Amino acid sequence: MIEQIFFYIFAILAVASAISVVTSRNPVHSAIYLIVTLLQVAAIFILLRAPFLAAVQVFVYVGAVVVLFLFAVMLLDLGGTKAKEQFHQQTVLGVISAVGLFAVMAFMLTKGRLTTPTGGYTEAVLANNTEVIGKVLFTKYIFPFEVVSLLLLVALIGAVVLILNQKGKDGA
């Protein structure tokens, strides 16, 4: 019962901060809200007894991706653009999509089940989940793992090239 209460607290905080990511006008504040969202997801992983995934969530997403995002935002000065230029006249479509999403969520909350079966996982089975994830990741999924690492490297190099091109145009 106490885990369910914590789950609802973490889920509500995650959804509220995710909405704040999208609605915030300041990109630095959006990045901070994104950090809060990702930390709430890590807390939910802890509740699911997946400490390895929680640690990966914190180290990779909060520690690396968001920091890289903050550096890109600060170096490219993305806060100077006007909100009207960012949305490109898509406000009506965005409102319709949001109303549709909330209608589907309300339907699922009223007609769906809020309880799920616990499954056949005992504490002993859950204790070695890090070992199982590591074996599967580095045997069966080694190719996608390496492809993702190369994509992240290309994205980093692309960000550096964009920053250097922007500084070259500004004469700095």
BELRA-V719667 format. One record per backbone hydrogen bond with DSSP energy under -1.0 kcal/mol. CO is the residue of the C=O (numbers start at 1). NH is the residue of the N-H. E is the energy in kcal/mol with one decimal. If there is no record, write none. Layout:
# BELRA-V719667
co->[CO CO]
nh->[NH NH]
e->[E E]
This chain:
# BELRA-V719667
co->[1 2 3 4 5 6 7 8 9 10 11 12 13 14 15 16 17 18 19 20 26 27 28 29 30 31 32 33 34 35 36 37 38 39 40 41 42 43 44 45 46 50 51 52 53 54 55 56 57 58 60 61 64 65 66 67 68 69 70 71 72 73 77 78 82 83 84 90 91 92 93 94 95 96 97 98 99 100 101 102 103 104 105 106 107 108 122 123 126 128 129 130 131 132 133 134 136 141 142 143 144 145 146 147 148 149 150 151 152 153 154 155 156 157 158 159 160 161 162 163 164 165 166 167]
nh->[5 6 7 8 9 10 11 12 13 14 15 16 17 18 19 20 21 22 23 24 30 31 32 33 34 35 36 37 38 39 40 41 42 43 44 45 46 47 48 50 49 54 55 56 57 58 59 60 62 63 65 66 68 69 70 71 72 73 74 75 76 78 80 81 86 87 88 94 95 96 97 98 99 100 101 102 103 104 105 106 107 108 109 110 111 112 126 127 129 132 133 134 135 136 137 138 141 145 146 147 148 149 150 151 152 153 154 155 156 157 158 159 160 161 162 163 164 165 166 167 168 169 170 172]
e->[-1.7 -2.2 -2.6 -2.3 -2.1 -2.9 -2.9 -2.5 -2.3 -2.4 -2.6 -2.5 -2.5 -2.1 -2.3 -1.8 -1.7 -1.5 -2.3 -1.8 -2.1 -1.9 -1.9 -2.5 -2.1 -1.9 -2.0 -2.4 -2.6 -2.2 -2.0 -1.9 -1.9 -2.0 -2.0 -2.0 -1.8 -2.0 -1.6 -2.2 -1.8 -1.8 -2.4 -2.5 -2.5 -2.1 -3.0 -2.6 -1.6 -2.2 -2.1 -2.4 -2.5 -2.4 -2.7 -2.3 -2.3 -2.6 -2.6 -2.7 -2.4 -1.2 -1.0 -1.0 -1.4 -1.8 -1.2 -2.2 -2.5 -2.4 -2.3 -2.3 -2.6 -2.3 -2.5 -2.6 -2.1 -2.3 -2.5 -2.4 -2.3 -2.5 -2.2 -2.0 -2.7 -1.8 -2.2 -1.2 -1.2 -1.8 -2.6 -2.4 -2.3 -2.3 -2.8 -2.1 -2.1 -1.8 -2.2 -2.4 -2.4 -1.8 -2.2 -2.4 -2.3 -1.8 -2.6 -2.4 -2.1 -2.4 -2.6 -2.2 -2.1 -2.4 -2.5 -2.2 -2.5 -2.6 -2.4 -2.4 -2.0 -1.9 -1.6 -1.8]
